[in-house]
Amino acid sequence: MISVLGRGASGETGPARIYSAIFRPDEPGAHTCPPVGSPIQDSCGARRQLARHRLAVLDRSMEKITMQKTQPQYTDGTEAPHEPPPSLQMLQLLAGFQISQALYVIAKLDVASQLEDGPIAVAELAARCGARPEMLRRIVRSLAPLGIFHQPNEDMVELTPLGATLSTRRPDSLRDVALYWMETHYLPFSEILHTVHTGEPAAQHYFGKPFFDWIVADPRMAELQNRGMAGLVGGMRDRMFHGYRLPAGDVVADIGGADGTILSRLLASEPARRGILFDLPEILPGARKKIEECGMAERIDVVAGDFFVSVPSADVYVMAAILHDWDDASCVRILESVKESAAPGARLVVIEGVVPPGDEPHATKLIDLTMLALTTGKERDAAEWQELFSSAGFILDRIVPTADDYSFIEAHLGR
Ligand SMILES: C[S@@+](CC[C@H](N)C(=O)[O-])C[C@H]1O[C@@H](n2cnc3c(N)ncnc32)[C@H](O)[C@@H]1O
């Protein structure tokens, strides 16, 4: 969805850039997920054909949404530009709140999982999900043109590759991300104008306390955050781990490591190393269970604490999506905790995005809105990372770009 706000990968605009944002048809491994039960499920060529078919369906649907025909013409017969006028493009962007709420309904009712075994009648789907058929039918009909569902006729509904990302039966399911964003981010975002006027995070204004304090006050929210962040490892932070090796060091501490998904992944191919998962005490009950499920209980110790006070001693410190949550002064305090406990020669690996210059689409540019609304933090460009490390007494060694919009930013202590 990120490219929707900018130009697509090949410079396309309008509906075409929405397709490329959703499907990235030129990407290896794209379109590998036709509906379960499809007779063409096993054939690669046929899969590509299905993908082309779906793109064509989406193409036609987007044209309907933008009220354009394939060969748009003015009433006097002259050709109109193919791209929708700016006012219609703006309406599509403004409608984002409706789409995210409709997707929330689909995620909450776990609709996608119900469709994994093949197309079913909307009435049957509604009965399985505990929804009113006439209401669910309208949600499905609204989302089908966006490629979430396919409706062979108005009574039937079928899962598409895009819709399947919300199924809990997929290992890389984004359902928990949907629930996390919509149950913890959506409402405070309504106060973002307050942030722009006052500098106070919208979440602080909306909840009456800092975002993470609000999360840990409710064990259900703490668990949802863990599941949502773990879901992002299967989504926008999956490919980045391929082929990356941590700097040398026996003990790896993941600071603010949530449920241990990232630490387990980093240590899976490193049997000689041990791990320490460090996070707030309210976050950790779910972590112990997750680490056991990953078969890492023998190799990862779980330590509760506050990174503004102190962190455990280690040879390698990992911090994923931590420093972007905090303003520079708070980051320096966190890094000072690391400095105080670090073993001699310790290395720091920050897993974050690096904002690219210009108006090129990049995940950090939307995530920065989340930082603005929820936290005192921000997304940083390469110079800002360098400056932050240097003001905390660290030296930036290298930024390792990856196949995702995230990098491994490695540093060492300058003492
Ligand atoms: C955005 S999440 C990142 C989780 C995980 N590193 C990841 O990338 O999936 C931020 C994490 O920082 C933790 N955190 C926030 N304040 C903390 C503090 N004062 N001390 C330790 N952990 C903290 C939160 O509990 C949460 O797990």
The ligand as a MOL file (V3000), in Angstrom:
LIG
                    3D

  0  0  0     0  0            999 V3000
M  V30 BEGIN CTAB
M  V30 COUNTS 27 29 0 0 0
M  V30 BEGIN ATOM
M  V30 1 C 7.7720 -1.5130 18.5820 0
M  V30 2 S 8.0230 -2.7640 19.7520 0 CHG=1
M  V30 3 C 9.3770 -3.6310 18.9960 0
M  V30 4 C 9.3720 -5.0730 19.3640 0
M  V30 5 C 10.4360 -5.9400 18.6680 0
M  V30 6 N 11.7690 -5.4550 18.9220 0
M  V30 7 C 10.1730 -5.9990 17.1820 0
M  V30 8 O 10.8610 -5.3060 16.4120 0
M  V30 9 O 9.2710 -6.7280 16.7560 0 CHG=-1
M  V30 10 C 8.8200 -1.8870 21.0630 0
M  V30 11 C 9.1930 -2.7690 22.2310 0
M  V30 12 O 9.8850 -1.9630 23.2190 0
M  V30 13 C 9.4510 -2.3730 24.4880 0
M  V30 14 N 9.6820 -1.3060 25.4670 0
M  V30 15 C 9.0720 -0.1020 25.5290 0
M  V30 16 N 9.5410 0.6010 26.5660 0
M  V30 17 C 10.4730 -0.1790 27.1770 0
M  V30 18 C 11.3260 0.0220 28.2930 0
M  V30 19 N 11.3020 1.1720 28.9930 0
M  V30 20 N 12.1740 -0.9730 28.6280 0
M  V30 21 C 12.2010 -2.1350 27.9140 0
M  V30 22 N 11.4240 -2.3660 26.8380 0
M  V30 23 C 10.5670 -1.3940 26.4670 0
M  V30 24 C 7.9790 -2.6550 24.2710 0
M  V30 25 O 7.4350 -3.4230 25.3240 0
M  V30 26 C 7.9880 -3.3710 22.9360 0
M  V30 27 O 8.1260 -4.7500 23.0620 0
M  V30 END ATOM
M  V30 BEGIN BOND
M  V30 1 1 1 2
M  V30 2 1 2 3
M  V30 3 1 2 10
M  V30 4 1 3 4
M  V30 5 1 4 5
M  V30 6 1 5 6
M  V30 7 1 5 7
M  V30 8 2 7 8
M  V30 9 1 7 9
M  V30 10 1 10 11
M  V30 11 1 11 12
M  V30 12 1 11 26
M  V30 13 1 12 13
M  V30 14 1 13 14
M  V30 15 1 13 24
M  V30 16 1 14 15
M  V30 17 1 14 23
M  V30 18 2 15 16
M  V30 19 1 16 17
M  V30 20 1 17 18
M  V30 21 2 17 23
M  V30 22 1 18 19
M  V30 23 2 18 20
M  V30 24 1 20 21
M  V30 25 2 21 22
M  V30 26 1 22 23
M  V30 27 1 24 25
M  V30 28 1 24 26
M  V30 29 1 26 27
M  V30 END BOND
M  V30 END CTAB
M  END
